[in-house]
Amino acid sequence: MSIKFRCPACSHGIKVPDSAAGKGVRCPQCGEKTRVPSGSSSKPAAKKKRSREKEPSSQDSNAFLENLDLDRIADAEVKLCQKCAAEIPPGETACPNCGFDPIELTTAGRRRKKMAAKGIDPGTFYQTVWKDSFSFALGHIGQAFRTGFILSLFFVVASVCIYFQTWVATGPPFAFWTLLSTVSVMIPIGWLLYQHLEIIRLSLEKKDKIKKIRFDFALCGMLGLKFLAWLLVYGLPFWIVFGGLGILLDSNGSAIGAPLGVGLSLFSILLFTPQAMSHLAMPVEMPGWVFPKVAKTLRISFVPGLIWTVLFLLVMIVPLACFYGGYAIAGSDFDQLVATHRRHAMVHYANVQIELAEDSGREERKQAAQDQYGELAQEEPAEENLGAAVPPIGMGVLGCFLLGFASLVVARGNGLFTSNLRKGLDLISSKKELVYQRKEEDDKIRTRKTTMVAPPVMRGLACAIDILLLCILNGSVLGMVYYVATSFDMTFDSVWQRITAISIASIGPTIAIALYFIRNESGYEQTSPGKNSMKMFVAADDRCQPITAGQATIRFLLFWFVSCIATLMFGNLMALARQDRKTLHDLLSGTQVRMDKPVPKEEKDKEKA
């Protein structure tokens, strides 16, 4: 036998007889002297043995997994589809991605699917909607009291705001009180809608306890406006049909034409409200805004929706009776208070108009005001009996608290309607994931070779667009300022007064548009609205590097005060005489305006191919 080993210096293979074991030999390749290993007991064999001992066994490899507590690691709240591994929303059983529903594979699931195709199960809705809705409201008396407090608070605030709104005589105060009145009405409406949708979501999750619903002034105000918009958009078919009927009757001299049209429209919207609210409680609420989409499911949802409408009307009888009862208790005293307040408002308006005419210093205006309002201004109406407003407001506050309880009953009934008709209503319970993809044209890197200096003519057109935008903004602000000034009978007789007023009024919009331009020209787009329309951008040098915010600020100021005003536009005309097409403000700020080179037709054809 022989011993084979490799030279430790050059790794050349060496073969010697067994008798040379442990002796020194020279490598025939490099001439380095080395010792021959001692056969089977050699060190490489020992190293190989040790390496075998270090190789982990299958038992050692699984030791890490055996020490893991998989029950603690697994997320029990997240359900994945057994078919495509997509996440299933809470409370759902069907996959939103592939539609697979493991429950439908069972006998009970197939029976439930067949029942859902025919309509709602009478045993799970018709017999329980009344009892469960009232039990839910009784179990949340605290939430009902909270809702009643919010409604009553804003009911009183709205009453005070409307009182002053009908009394003021000039434009700005009237706008102020109108805004407060609108906000005071919108916030409670928005709160009722917010609470209604939250209870529907709670019912879908098979929960019976309400967590604290956070009250937010801004959110509730926006939801109030959203509800009004929904009334107009969702009820558009009914407004057209029944509103047209009311207009037709009114044109024929019928006194009930307009009330009848409005009443039928609102009742029709109420009849199909639970279907729409079910969609509004979903992440994708668009079907709840379009009645034709809801109408597709009326075959199985009309009768349950009719039951909910009956529930709504019954629970609303008592709150509405309280509001009407307060008015009935006050009787003619309240009507007299309203008439007296209106007369006081007219007298106050006449006095204000006469005072404004006297402050103007113009005799013709004084005479015209005296002729028009003099007799009314001298009138002394009767004192207002504010005590007549106590019964309506007091009963109104009571009605608000009862309305808080009724709102929970109605919301729970709608929640049961939605949970029992989840399949039949075609609810969209999850949004599709939106993946941002950059456009191919954005991937092109702007360089000196792919861009060129912007021509002066195109720069002039872009500048005209930017100045036009500034003029539109300034004109809108000046129009509002002029309206406010004339409401206070302010006059600007001299030219300097007009210039000063226009300059002061233009400060705000000028600063706003300056910040807008600076932000855009120093940002990622490197352009302004006018330059963007001409496919141009602002760069620091011919390498197309973006400018800083400081450069953009200096550039904006130099454009207006140097290139336009100080040099009478000649600073901008410098671009016609220079080879690099730079204006005066470009030279002083170290910037230039460039644009992408047009792509040759041959390259466009290659890209299309």
SULJOMO-V779268 format. One record per residue. N is the residue number from 0. SS is DSSP state (h for helix, s for strand, l for the rest). PSI is psi as a letter, one per 40 degrees, with the letter a starting at -180 (none if undefined). OMEGA is omega in degrees with one decimal (none if undefined). Layout:
# SULJOMO-V779268
{{N;SS;PSI;OMEGA} {N;SS;PSI;OMEGA}}
This chain:
# SULJOMO-V779268
{{0;l;i;-178.9} {1;s;i;179.1} {2;s;h;179.1} {3;s;h;176.9} {4;s;i;-178.2} {5;s;i;177.9} {6;l;h;-179.9} {7;l;e;-178.2} {8;l;d;-175.7} {9;l;e;179.2} {10;l;f;176.7} {11;l;h;-179.9} {12;s;h;-178.4} {13;s;h;179.5} {14;s;h;-178.5} {15;s;i;177.6} {16;s;i;-177.7} {17;h;d;-177.9} {18;h;e;-179.1} {19;h;e;-177.9} {20;l;h;178.5} {21;l;e;-179.1} {22;l;i;178.5} {23;s;h;178.1} {24;s;i;177.5} {25;s;i;178.7} {26;l;h;179.7} {27;l;e;-177.9} {28;l;d;-175.9} {29;l;e;178.5} {30;l;e;-179.8} {31;l;h;-179.9} {32;s;h;-178.5} {33;s;i;-177.9} {34;s;h;-179.6} {35;l;h;177.0} {36;l;i;-174.6} {37;l;f;170.3} {38;h;b;-174.6} {39;h;d;180.0} {40;h;e;-176.4} {41;l;i;-177.3} {42;h;d;177.3} {43;h;d;177.6} {44;h;d;179.4} {45;h;d;178.7} {46;h;d;179.1} {47;h;d;179.0} {48;h;d;179.4} {49;h;d;-179.7} {50;h;d;176.2} {51;h;d;179.6} {52;h;d;-177.0} {53;h;e;179.6} {54;l;h;-177.2} {55;l;h;176.4} {56;l;i;178.8} {57;h;d;178.5} {58;h;d;178.5} {59;h;d;-178.8} {60;h;d;-178.8} {61;l;e;-177.7} {62;h;d;-179.8} {63;h;d;-179.6} {64;h;d;179.9} {65;h;d;-179.1} {66;l;e;-179.9} {67;l;h;174.7} {68;l;g;-175.0} {69;h;d;179.0} {70;h;d;179.3} {71;h;d;-178.0} {72;h;d;-175.3} {73;l;h;177.6} {74;l;h;-176.1} {75;l;e;-176.6} {76;l;e;-178.2} {77;l;h;177.9} {78;s;h;-179.7} {79;s;i;178.7} {80;l;h;-179.4} {81;l;e;-176.0} {82;l;d;-175.7} {83;l;e;177.4} {84;l;e;175.6} {85;l;i;-179.0} {86;s;h;179.2} {87;s;h;-178.4} {88;l;i;178.0} {89;l;h;179.2} {90;l;e;-179.8} {91;l;i;174.7} {92;l;d;179.8} {93;s;i;179.3} {94;l;h;178.9} {95;l;e;-176.6} {96;l;d;-176.7} {97;l;e;178.1} {98;l;e;-178.6} {99;l;h;179.7} {100;s;h;-176.9} {101;h;d;-179.1} {102;h;d;-178.9} {103;h;e;178.3} {104;h;e;180.0} {105;l;i;179.2} {106;h;d;179.0} {107;h;d;179.7} {108;h;d;178.3} {109;h;d;177.9} {110;h;d;179.9} {111;h;d;178.8} {112;h;d;178.4} {113;h;d;179.4} {114;h;d;179.6} {115;h;d;178.2} {116;h;d;178.8} {117;h;d;-177.9} {118;l;a;-175.2} {119;l;i;179.0} {120;l;h;-178.1} {121;l;d;-177.9} {122;l;e;-177.6} {123;l;e;180.0} {124;l;c;-172.9} {125;l;d;-176.3} {126;l;e;-175.7} {127;l;e;-174.0} {128;h;d;-178.8} {129;h;d;-177.1} {130;h;d;-176.7} {131;h;d;-178.7} {132;h;d;179.6} {133;h;d;177.5} {134;h;d;178.3} {135;h;d;-179.7} {136;h;d;178.4} {137;h;d;178.3} {138;l;e;179.5} {139;l;f;179.5} {140;h;d;178.7} {141;h;d;177.6} {142;h;d;177.5} {143;h;d;178.6} {144;h;d;179.0} {145;h;d;177.5} {146;h;d;178.2} {147;h;d;178.2} {148;h;d;179.1} {149;h;d;-178.9} {150;h;d;-178.3} {151;h;d;179.5} {152;h;d;-178.5} {153;h;d;173.2} {154;h;d;178.8} {155;h;d;-179.2} {156;h;d;179.3} {157;h;d;178.3} {158;h;d;178.7} {159;h;d;-179.0} {160;h;d;179.2} {161;h;d;178.0} {162;h;d;-179.4} {163;h;d;178.7} {164;h;d;179.9} {165;l;e;-177.6} {166;l;d;-175.4} {167;l;i;-171.8} {168;l;e;-177.8} {169;l;i;-172.9} {170;h;d;-176.7} {171;h;d;176.7} {172;h;d;178.0} {173;h;d;177.5} {174;h;d;179.9} {175;h;d;-178.1} {176;h;d;175.0} {177;h;d;177.9} {178;h;d;179.2} {179;h;d;179.3} {180;h;d;-179.7} {181;h;d;179.4} {182;h;d;-178.8} {183;h;d;178.0} {184;h;d;-176.0} {185;h;d;-175.3} {186;h;d;178.2} {187;h;d;176.6} {188;h;d;177.8} {189;h;d;178.2} {190;h;d;178.4} {191;h;d;178.4} {192;h;d;-179.7} {193;h;d;179.1} {194;h;d;-179.6} {195;h;d;-178.7} {196;h;d;178.5} {197;h;d;179.3} {198;h;d;175.4} {199;h;d;178.0} {200;h;d;177.8} {201;h;d;-180.0} {202;h;d;178.1} {203;h;d;179.0} {204;l;e;178.4} {205;l;f;178.7} {206;l;i;-177.2} {207;l;e;-178.4} {208;l;h;179.8} {209;l;h;167.8} {210;l;i;-176.6} {211;l;h;178.1} {212;l;h;-175.0} {213;l;h;177.8} {214;l;h;-178.6} {215;l;h;-177.2} {216;h;d;-175.6} {217;h;d;-179.1} {218;h;d;-179.4} {219;h;d;176.8} {220;h;d;178.3} {221;h;d;177.6} {222;h;d;175.2} {223;h;d;175.9} {224;h;d;178.2} {225;h;d;179.7} {226;h;d;177.8} {227;h;d;177.3} {228;h;d;178.1} {229;h;d;177.2} {230;h;d;-178.1} {231;h;d;-174.9} {232;h;d;-177.5} {233;h;d;-178.5} {234;l;e;-177.4} {235;h;d;177.5} {236;h;d;-179.0} {237;h;d;177.1} {238;h;d;-179.3} {239;h;d;-175.1} {240;h;d;-174.8} {241;h;d;174.7} {242;h;d;175.6} {243;h;d;176.5} {244;h;d;178.9} {245;h;d;178.5} {246;h;d;179.3} {247;h;d;178.5} {248;h;d;-180.0} {249;h;d;177.8} {250;h;d;177.2} {251;l;e;175.9} {252;l;e;-179.8} {253;l;h;-178.1} {254;l;e;-176.3} {255;l;e;-175.4} {256;h;d;-178.3} {257;h;d;177.9} {258;h;d;-179.8} {259;h;d;179.4} {260;h;d;179.4} {261;h;d;-178.5} {262;h;d;179.4} {263;h;d;178.5} {264;h;d;-179.2} {265;h;d;178.8} {266;h;d;178.3} {267;h;d;176.7} {268;h;d;179.1} {269;h;d;-177.3} {270;h;d;-178.7} {271;l;f;178.8} {272;h;d;-176.2} {273;h;d;177.6} {274;h;d;-178.6} {275;h;d;180.0} {276;h;d;176.9} {277;h;d;177.8} {278;h;d;-179.5} {279;h;d;178.8} {280;l;e;-178.3} {281;l;i;175.6} {282;l;d;175.9} {283;l;h;-172.9} {284;l;e;-176.0} {285;h;d;179.0} {286;h;d;179.6} {287;h;e;177.9} {288;h;e;-174.4} {289;l;h;-177.0} {290;h;d;178.5} {291;h;d;176.9} {292;h;d;176.8} {293;h;d;-176.6} {294;h;d;179.8} {295;l;d;-176.8} {296;l;e;-176.7} {297;h;e;179.8} {298;h;d;-178.9} {299;h;e;-175.7} {300;h;e;-175.8} {301;h;d;-177.2} {302;h;d;174.3} {303;h;d;176.8} {304;h;d;177.0} {305;h;d;176.5} {306;h;d;178.5} {307;h;d;178.4} {308;h;d;176.6} {309;h;d;176.8} {310;h;d;180.0} {311;h;d;-177.1} {312;h;d;-178.6} {313;h;d;-177.1} {314;h;e;179.7} {315;h;e;-178.7} {316;h;d;-175.4} {317;h;d;177.6} {318;h;d;179.2} {319;h;d;177.2} {320;h;d;177.8} {321;h;d;178.8} {322;h;d;-179.7} {323;h;d;179.5} {324;h;d;176.9} {325;h;d;178.0} {326;h;d;-179.4} {327;h;d;179.5} {328;h;d;179.5} {329;h;d;175.4} {330;l;b;-176.6} {331;h;d;179.0} {332;h;d;179.2} {333;h;d;176.2} {334;h;d;178.5} {335;h;d;177.3} {336;h;d;179.8} {337;h;d;-179.7} {338;h;d;179.2} {339;h;d;179.2} {340;h;d;177.8} {341;h;d;179.1} {342;h;d;175.6} {343;h;d;179.7} {344;h;d;179.4} {345;h;d;178.5} {346;h;d;178.6} {347;h;d;178.8} {348;h;d;179.2} {349;h;d;179.0} {350;h;d;179.7} {351;h;d;179.5} {352;h;d;178.0} {353;h;d;178.7} {354;h;d;177.7} {355;h;d;178.2} {356;h;d;178.7} {357;h;d;179.4} {358;h;d;-179.2} {359;h;d;179.2} {360;l;e;-179.8} {361;l;h;-174.2} {362;h;d;-177.2} {363;h;d;178.7} {364;h;d;176.4} {365;h;d;-178.3} {366;h;d;179.2} {367;h;d;178.8} {368;h;d;178.3} {369;h;d;-179.8} {370;h;d;-175.4} {371;h;d;-172.6} {372;h;e;-174.1} {373;h;d;-178.2} {374;h;d;-180.0} {375;h;d;-177.9} {376;h;d;-179.0} {377;l;e;-179.9} {378;l;i;177.5} {379;l;g;-179.2} {380;l;i;-178.9} {381;l;i;178.5} {382;l;i;179.0} {383;l;h;177.8} {384;l;g;-177.2} {385;l;e;177.2} {386;l;d;178.4} {387;h;e;179.4} {388;h;e;-177.2} {389;h;d;-180.0} {390;h;d;178.4} {391;h;d;-179.2} {392;h;d;179.7} {393;h;d;177.9} {394;h;d;176.4} {395;h;d;177.0} {396;h;d;176.6} {397;h;d;177.8} {398;h;d;178.0} {399;h;d;178.4} {400;h;d;175.5} {401;h;d;176.9} {402;h;d;175.8} {403;h;d;176.9} {404;h;d;-179.1} {405;h;d;-179.6} {406;h;d;177.2} {407;h;d;178.1} {408;h;d;-178.4} {409;h;d;-179.1} {410;h;d;178.9} {411;h;d;176.7} {412;h;d;176.8} {413;h;d;177.1} {414;h;d;176.8} {415;h;d;176.1} {416;h;d;-177.3} {417;h;d;-177.3} {418;h;d;179.4} {419;h;d;-179.4} {420;l;f;-175.7} {421;l;d;-178.0} {422;l;d;-174.4} {423;l;d;-177.7} {424;l;e;-179.1} {425;l;f;-179.7} {426;l;i;177.4} {427;l;h;-170.5} {428;l;e;178.8} {429;l;i;178.4} {430;l;i;173.0} {431;l;h;-179.5} {432;l;h;179.0} {433;l;h;-179.6} {434;l;h;-180.0} {435;l;h;175.9} {436;l;h;179.6} {437;l;i;176.7} {438;l;i;-179.7} {439;h;d;-178.1} {440;h;d;178.6} {441;h;d;-177.9} {442;h;e;179.3} {443;l;h;-179.0} {444;l;h;179.6} {445;l;h;178.1} {446;l;a;178.5} {447;l;d;-177.0} {448;l;d;-177.2} {449;l;e;-179.3} {450;s;i;177.4} {451;s;i;179.4} {452;s;h;-178.2} {453;l;h;178.3} {454;l;i;-178.9} {455;h;d;-178.5} {456;h;d;179.9} {457;h;d;176.1} {458;h;d;178.1} {459;h;d;177.4} {460;h;d;178.0} {461;h;d;178.2} {462;h;d;178.7} {463;h;d;178.5} {464;h;d;179.4} {465;h;d;179.7} {466;h;d;177.9} {467;h;d;177.2} {468;h;d;178.1} {469;h;d;179.6} {470;h;d;178.3} {471;h;d;178.8} {472;h;d;178.5} {473;h;d;179.5} {474;h;d;177.9} {475;h;d;179.5} {476;h;d;180.0} {477;h;d;177.1} {478;h;d;177.8} {479;h;d;178.2} {480;h;d;179.6} {481;h;d;178.4} {482;h;d;179.1} {483;h;d;-178.8} {484;h;d;179.8} {485;h;d;177.3} {486;h;d;175.2} {487;l;e;177.8} {488;l;f;176.7} {489;l;i;-180.0} {490;l;i;178.2} {491;l;g;-173.5} {492;l;d;-175.4} {493;l;i;179.9} {494;h;d;-179.0} {495;h;d;176.1} {496;h;d;179.4} {497;h;d;178.8} {498;h;d;179.2} {499;h;d;-179.4} {500;h;d;179.6} {501;h;d;-179.5} {502;h;d;-179.9} {503;h;d;-179.2} {504;h;d;-177.9} {505;h;e;-177.1} {506;h;d;-176.9} {507;h;d;-179.7} {508;h;d;178.4} {509;h;d;177.4} {510;h;d;-179.1} {511;h;d;-178.6} {512;h;d;175.5} {513;h;d;177.9} {514;h;d;178.7} {515;h;d;179.9} {516;h;d;-178.3} {517;h;d;-178.6} {518;h;d;-177.8} {519;h;d;-176.8} {520;h;d;177.4} {521;l;e;-179.3} {522;l;a;-175.6} {523;l;d;-176.7} {524;l;d;179.3} {525;l;f;-175.0} {526;l;i;173.9} {527;l;i;-179.4} {528;h;d;179.9} {529;h;d;179.6} {530;h;d;179.5} {531;h;d;178.3} {532;h;d;178.7} {533;l;e;178.5} {534;l;f;179.6} {535;s;i;179.0} {536;s;i;-178.9} {537;s;h;-178.9} {538;s;i;179.6} {539;l;d;179.8} {540;l;a;-178.0} {541;l;e;173.4} {542;l;e;174.0} {543;l;f;177.3} {544;l;i;179.9} {545;l;i;179.3} {546;l;i;178.8} {547;l;i;177.5} {548;h;d;177.7} {549;h;d;177.2} {550;h;d;179.6} {551;h;d;178.1} {552;h;d;178.6} {553;h;d;-178.9} {554;h;d;-179.7} {555;h;d;-179.4} {556;h;d;179.1} {557;h;d;-179.9} {558;h;d;-175.3} {559;h;d;-170.7} {560;h;d;-178.4} {561;h;c;-175.2} {562;h;d;-176.9} {563;h;d;-171.6} {564;h;d;-173.8} {565;h;d;-177.2} {566;l;e;178.8} {567;l;f;176.6} {568;l;e;179.2} {569;h;d;176.4} {570;h;d;176.9} {571;h;d;-179.2} {572;h;e;177.3} {573;h;d;-177.5} {574;h;d;179.5} {575;h;d;-175.9} {576;h;e;-176.9} {577;l;i;-179.7} {578;l;d;179.3} {579;l;e;176.2} {580;l;f;178.7} {581;l;h;174.4} {582;l;i;-178.0} {583;h;d;179.9} {584;h;d;173.0} {585;h;d;-179.4} {586;h;d;-176.4} {587;h;d;-178.4} {588;h;e;178.9} {589;l;f;-179.5} {590;l;i;173.2} {591;s;i;-179.7} {592;s;h;-178.2} {593;s;i;177.6} {594;s;i;-179.8} {595;s;i;176.9} {596;l;i;176.9} {597;l;h;-178.7} {598;l;h;178.2} {599;l;i;-177.5} {600;h;d;-180.0} {601;h;d;-179.9} {602;h;d;176.5} {603;h;d;179.2} {604;h;d;177.7} {605;h;d;179.4} {606;h;d;178.4} {607;h;d;-179.9} {608;l;none;none}}
